Each structure stands twice: as C-alpha cells, then as structure tokens.
C-alpha cells in the first residue's frame, strides 16, 4: 500500500475515533468519573468503537513512521482537523463559520506544500 494512502487512512481513522468519542459522551449524558462511570463510558458502543478506530490508527501510524521521515509524515496529521471539522458539520450539525473555513484552507494549503516536497 502506498505510504500516502497509509497516512491518510491513519489520520482518517483518528478523526473517526474523535467523532465516535463525541457521540458516545453525548449519548451517555453527564459522566461521573468514578470507577462505575468510567466503565460505563469505556464500554458504551460508540466509545468502544472509537477506541478500536484509534488503536487501528495508531498501528497504521507506526507503519508510516517506519517508512517515511517524521518531518514529512507528522504535518499530515493536521488533516485530522479537516476530517473532524467536516464530520462534525455533516454528522453532528455543527456550524461552518467563515473564519474556520479560511483556517482549514490554510491547513490544506500547508499540507499540499509538504506533500509536494
């Protein structure tokens, strides 16, 4: 599998994990951070799915780090901001303020510059 695809998949899975974590805590309502509350949180279907996505992202990321320079790979992690922002808008109904859109455009421009280097 090409390394750029591995990077994109790792970052995408990390973003999916964040959205699943958000949905999980929203479904549970107020979480009490005692043993019972934490167990309820960790074993909720959305949070558990997020943990699986996060672990998968981590394992793919280790493969990426074994193959490319960190100075190339790590800036690609900022694509996670773009993925999370779009997912929050599409699936959670969050807003798209113009200033955030401009910020995301700058992030994408930076990533494209790095990817071409």
C-alpha positions in Angstrom: 0.0 0.0 0.0 1.4 3.4 -0.9 2.7 5.4 2.1 0.5 8.4 1.4 -2.6 6.1 1.5 -1.4 4.7 4.8 -1.0 8.2 6.2 -4.5 9.3 5.0 -6.1 6.1 6.4 -4.4 6.5 9.8 -5.4 10.2 10.0 -8.9 9.4 8.9 -9.3 6.6 11.5 -8.1 9.0 14.2 -10.7 11.5 13.1 -13.4 8.9 13.1 -12.4 7.9 16.6 -12.8 11.5 17.8 -16.3 11.8 16.3 -17.3 8.5 17.9 -15.9 9.6 21.3 -18.0 12.8 21.0 -21.2 10.9 20.1 -20.5 8.4 22.9 -20.3 11.0 25.6 -23.3 12.8 24.2 -25.4 9.6 24.4 -24.3 9.0 27.9 -25.2 12.5 29.2 -23.3 13.5 32.3 -20.4 11.2 33.0 -19.3 10.7 36.6 -15.6 10.0 36.7 -15.6 7.2 39.3 -15.0 3.5 38.5 -18.6 2.7 37.6 -18.9 5.9 35.4 -15.7 5.2 33.6 -16.6 1.6 33.0 -20.0 2.7 31.6 -18.2 5.2 29.4 -15.5 2.9 28.1 -17.9 0.1 27.3 -20.5 2.2 25.6 -20.8 1.1 21.9 -19.7 4.5 20.4 -16.7 5.0 22.7 -15.6 1.3 22.3 -15.8 1.7 18.5 -13.8 4.9 18.8 -11.1 3.1 20.8 -10.9 0.4 18.1 -10.6 3.1 15.4 -8.0 4.9 17.5 -6.0 1.7 18.0 -6.1 1.0 14.3 -5.0 4.5 13.5 -2.1 4.1 16.0 -0.9 0.8 14.4 -1.1 2.2 10.9 0.8 5.3 12.1 3.7 3.1 13.4 3.9 1.5 9.9 4.1 5.0 8.4 6.8 6.1 10.8 8.8 3.0 9.8 8.7 4.1 6.2 9.0 7.9 5.9 10.7 10.8 7.6 8.8 12.2 10.6 9.2 15.7 9.2 7.1 14.6 6.2 4.6 12.4 8.0 3.7 14.4 11.1 2.4 17.5 9.4 -0.1 15.3 7.6 -1.7 14.7 11.0 -3.2 18.2 10.6 -5.5 16.7 8.0 -7.3 15.3 11.0 -8.5 18.8 11.8 -10.1 19.0 8.3 -11.7 15.5 8.6 -13.1 16.2 12.1 -14.4 19.6 11.1 -16.2 18.1 8.1 -17.6 15.2 10.1 -18.8 17.5 12.9 -20.6 19.6 10.3 -22.1 16.6 8.4 -22.9 14.2 11.3 -23.2 16.5 14.4 -24.8 19.5 12.8 -22.0 21.9 13.9 -21.6 25.2 12.1 -19.2 26.3 9.4 -18.1 29.8 10.4 -16.2 31.6 7.6 -13.1 32.2 9.7 -12.8 28.4 10.4 -13.2 27.7 6.7 -10.4 30.1 6.0 -8.2 28.4 8.7 -8.9 25.0 7.2 -8.0 26.2 3.7 -4.6 27.4 5.1 -4.1 24.0 6.7 -4.9 22.2 3.4 -2.5 24.6 1.6 0.3 23.8 4.1 -0.3 20.0 3.7 -0.2 20.3 -0.1 3.1 22.1 0.1 4.5 19.5 2.4 3.2 16.6 0.3 4.9 18.0 -2.8 8.2 18.4 -1.1 
